[in-house]
Amino acid sequence: MDNSHPGLGLLQEAWAVFTDPAHILAELSWTIIQDVVIVWLLYGTLFKKVILPKIRKDIHKEIDLEHGIDH
C-alpha cells in the first residue's frame, strides 16, 4: 500500500507526514516505549545493580586505605 501523495514535492509530502496526527501519535508512543525500556534497562538494571556497587566498593576501599582502616 502506497501512502505517498502523488504530485506533491518532497517538502510538501514531508510536511504532510510531519503534521499527520496518526503519525505524531505513533512517533510519541514509540519514543515513550523506547525511552522507558532503555532507561529501565540501562539505569535500573545495569547502572544501579552493576556499575554503582562497583564504584561504591572502589571508593570505600580507597578511603579505607587513606585512613589506614583494615576490615
Distance bins in CASP14 RR format, pairs under 12 A and 6 or more apart:
PFRMAT RR
TARGET T0000
AUTHOR 0000-0000-0000
RMODE 2
METHOD distances of the structure
MODEL  1
2 13 0 0 0 0 0 1 0 0 0 0 0
3 13 0 0 0 0 1 0 0 0 0 0 0
3 16 0 0 0 0 1 0 0 0 0 0 0
3 17 0 0 0 0 1 0 0 0 0 0 0
3 20 0 0 0 0 1 0 0 0 0 0 0
3 22 0 0 0 0 0 1 0 0 0 0 0
3 23 0 0 0 0 1 0 0 0 0 0 0
4 10 0 0 0 0 0 1 0 0 0 0 0
4 12 0 0 0 0 0 1 0 0 0 0 0
4 13 1 0 0 1 0 0 0 0 0 0 0
4 14 0 0 0 0 0 1 0 0 0 0 0
4 16 0 0 0 0 1 0 0 0 0 0 0
4 17 0 0 0 0 1 0 0 0 0 0 0
5 11 0 0 0 0 0 1 0 0 0 0 0
5 12 1 0 0 1 0 0 0 0 0 0 0
5 13 1 0 1 0 0 0 0 0 0 0 0
5 14 0 0 0 0 0 1 0 0 0 0 0
5 15 0 0 0 0 0 1 0 0 0 0 0
5 16 1 0 0 1 0 0 0 0 0 0 0
5 17 0 0 0 0 1 0 0 0 0 0 0
5 20 0 0 0 0 0 1 0 0 0 0 0
6 12 0 0 0 0 0 1 0 0 0 0 0
6 13 0 0 0 0 1 0 0 0 0 0 0
7 13 0 0 0 0 1 0 0 0 0 0 0
7 16 0 0 0 0 0 1 0 0 0 0 0
8 14 0 0 0 0 1 0 0 0 0 0 0
8 15 0 0 0 0 1 0 0 0 0 0 0
8 16 1 0 0 1 0 0 0 0 0 0 0
8 17 0 0 0 0 0 1 0 0 0 0 0
9 15 0 0 0 0 1 0 0 0 0 0 0
9 16 0 0 0 0 1 0 0 0 0 0 0
9 17 0 0 0 0 0 1 0 0 0 0 0
10 16 0 0 0 0 0 1 0 0 0 0 0
10 17 0 0 0 0 0 1 0 0 0 0 0
11 17 0 0 0 0 0 1 0 0 0 0 0
11 18 0 0 0 0 0 1 0 0 0 0 0
12 18 0 0 0 0 0 1 0 0 0 0 0
12 19 0 0 0 0 0 1 0 0 0 0 0
13 19 0 0 0 0 0 1 0 0 0 0 0
13 20 0 0 0 0 0 1 0 0 0 0 0
13 23 0 0 0 0 0 1 0 0 0 0 0
14 20 0 0 0 0 0 1 0 0 0 0 0
14 23 0 0 0 0 0 1 0 0 0 0 0
15 23 0 0 0 0 0 1 0 0 0 0 0
16 22 0 0 0 0 0 1 0 0 0 0 0
16 23 0 0 0 0 1 0 0 0 0 0 0
16 24 0 0 0 0 0 1 0 0 0 0 0
17 23 1 0 1 0 0 0 0 0 0 0 0
17 24 0 0 0 0 1 0 0 0 0 0 0
17 26 0 0 0 0 0 1 0 0 0 0 0
17 27 0 0 0 0 1 0 0 0 0 0 0
18 24 0 0 0 0 1 0 0 0 0 0 0
18 27 0 0 0 0 1 0 0 0 0 0 0
19 27 0 0 0 0 0 1 0 0 0 0 0
20 26 0 0 0 0 1 0 0 0 0 0 0
20 27 0 0 0 0 1 0 0 0 0 0 0
21 27 0 0 0 0 0 1 0 0 0 0 0
21 28 0 0 0 0 0 1 0 0 0 0 0
22 28 0 0 0 0 0 1 0 0 0 0 0
22 29 0 0 0 0 0 1 0 0 0 0 0
23 29 0 0 0 0 0 1 0 0 0 0 0
23 30 0 0 0 0 0 1 0 0 0 0 0
24 30 0 0 0 0 0 1 0 0 0 0 0
24 31 0 0 0 0 0 1 0 0 0 0 0
25 31 0 0 0 0 0 1 0 0 0 0 0
25 32 0 0 0 0 0 1 0 0 0 0 0
26 32 0 0 0 0 0 1 0 0 0 0 0
26 33 0 0 0 0 0 1 0 0 0 0 0
27 33 0 0 0 0 0 1 0 0 0 0 0
27 34 0 0 0 0 0 1 0 0 0 0 0
28 34 0 0 0 0 0 1 0 0 0 0 0
28 35 0 0 0 0 0 1 0 0 0 0 0
29 35 0 0 0 0 0 1 0 0 0 0 0
29 36 0 0 0 0 0 1 0 0 0 0 0
30 36 0 0 0 0 0 1 0 0 0 0 0
30 37 0 0 0 0 0 1 0 0 0 0 0
31 37 0 0 0 0 0 1 0 0 0 0 0
31 38 0 0 0 0 0 1 0 0 0 0 0
31 39 0 0 0 0 0 1 0 0 0 0 0
32 38 0 0 0 0 0 1 0 0 0 0 0
32 39 0 0 0 0 0 1 0 0 0 0 0
33 39 0 0 0 0 0 1 0 0 0 0 0
33 40 0 0 0 0 0 1 0 0 0 0 0
34 40 0 0 0 0 0 1 0 0 0 0 0
34 41 0 0 0 0 0 1 0 0 0 0 0
34 42 0 0 0 0 0 1 0 0 0 0 0
35 41 0 0 0 0 0 1 0 0 0 0 0
35 42 0 0 0 0 0 1 0 0 0 0 0
35 43 0 0 0 0 0 1 0 0 0 0 0
36 42 0 0 0 0 0 1 0 0 0 0 0
36 43 0 0 0 0 0 1 0 0 0 0 0
36 44 0 0 0 0 0 1 0 0 0 0 0
37 43 0 0 0 0 0 1 0 0 0 0 0
37 44 0 0 0 0 0 1 0 0 0 0 0
37 45 0 0 0 0 0 1 0 0 0 0 0
38 44 0 0 0 0 0 1 0 0 0 0 0
38 45 0 0 0 0 0 1 0 0 0 0 0
38 46 0 0 0 0 0 1 0 0 0 0 0
38 47 0 0 0 0 0 1 0 0 0 0 0
39 45 0 0 0 0 0 1 0 0 0 0 0
39 46 0 0 0 0 0 1 0 0 0 0 0
39 47 0 0 0 0 1 0 0 0 0 0 0
39 48 0 0 0 0 0 1 0 0 0 0 0
40 46 0 0 0 0 0 1 0 0 0 0 0
40 47 0 0 0 0 0 1 0 0 0 0 0
40 48 0 0 0 0 0 1 0 0 0 0 0
40 49 0 0 0 0 0 1 0 0 0 0 0
41 47 0 0 0 0 1 0 0 0 0 0 0
41 48 0 0 0 0 0 1 0 0 0 0 0
41 49 0 0 0 0 0 1 0 0 0 0 0
41 50 0 0 0 0 0 1 0 0 0 0 0
42 48 0 0 0 0 1 0 0 0 0 0 0
42 49 0 0 0 0 0 1 0 0 0 0 0
42 50 0 0 0 0 0 1 0 0 0 0 0
42 51 0 0 0 0 1 0 0 0 0 0 0
43 49 0 0 0 0 0 1 0 0 0 0 0
43 50 0 0 0 0 0 1 0 0 0 0 0
43 51 0 0 0 0 1 0 0 0 0 0 0
43 52 0 0 0 0 1 0 0 0 0 0 0
44 50 0 0 0 0 1 0 0 0 0 0 0
44 51 0 0 0 0 0 1 0 0 0 0 0
44 52 0 0 0 0 1 0 0 0 0 0 0
45 51 0 0 0 0 0 1 0 0 0 0 0
45 52 0 0 0 0 0 1 0 0 0 0 0
46 52 0 0 0 0 1 0 0 0 0 0 0
46 53 0 0 0 0 0 1 0 0 0 0 0
46 54 0 0 0 0 0 1 0 0 0 0 0
47 53 0 0 0 0 1 0 0 0 0 0 0
47 54 0 0 0 0 0 1 0 0 0 0 0
47 55 0 0 0 0 1 0 0 0 0 0 0
47 56 0 0 0 0 0 1 0 0 0 0 0
48 54 0 0 0 0 0 1 0 0 0 0 0
48 55 0 0 0 0 0 1 0 0 0 0 0
48 56 0 0 0 0 0 1 0 0 0 0 0
49 56 0 0 0 0 0 1 0 0 0 0 0
50 56 0 0 0 0 0 1 0 0 0 0 0
50 57 0 0 0 0 0 1 0 0 0 0 0
51 57 0 0 0 0 0 1 0 0 0 0 0
51 58 0 0 0 0 0 1 0 0 0 0 0
52 58 0 0 0 0 0 1 0 0 0 0 0
52 59 0 0 0 0 0 1 0 0 0 0 0
53 59 0 0 0 0 0 1 0 0 0 0 0
53 60 0 0 0 0 0 1 0 0 0 0 0
54 60 0 0 0 0 0 1 0 0 0 0 0
54 61 0 0 0 0 0 1 0 0 0 0 0
55 61 0 0 0 0 0 1 0 0 0 0 0
55 62 0 0 0 0 0 1 0 0 0 0 0
56 62 0 0 0 0 0 1 0 0 0 0 0
56 63 0 0 0 0 0 1 0 0 0 0 0
57 63 0 0 0 0 0 1 0 0 0 0 0
57 64 0 0 0 0 0 1 0 0 0 0 0
57 71 0 0 0 0 0 1 0 0 0 0 0
58 64 0 0 0 0 0 1 0 0 0 0 0
58 65 0 0 0 0 0 1 0 0 0 0 0
59 65 0 0 0 0 0 1 0 0 0 0 0
59 66 0 0 0 0 0 1 0 0 0 0 0
60 66 0 0 0 0 0 1 0 0 0 0 0
60 67 0 0 0 0 0 1 0 0 0 0 0
60 69 0 0 0 0 1 0 0 0 0 0 0
60 71 0 0 0 0 1 0 0 0 0 0 0
61 67 0 0 0 0 0 1 0 0 0 0 0
61 68 0 0 0 0 0 1 0 0 0 0 0
61 69 0 0 0 0 1 0 0 0 0 0 0
61 70 0 0 0 0 0 1 0 0 0 0 0
61 71 0 0 0 0 1 0 0 0 0 0 0
62 68 0 0 0 0 0 1 0 0 0 0 0
62 69 0 0 0 0 0 1 0 0 0 0 0
63 69 1 0 0 1 0 0 0 0 0 0 0
63 71 0 0 0 0 0 1 0 0 0 0 0
64 70 1 0 0 1 0 0 0 0 0 0 0
64 71 1 0 0 1 0 0 0 0 0 0 0
65 71 0 0 0 0 0 1 0 0 0 0 0
END
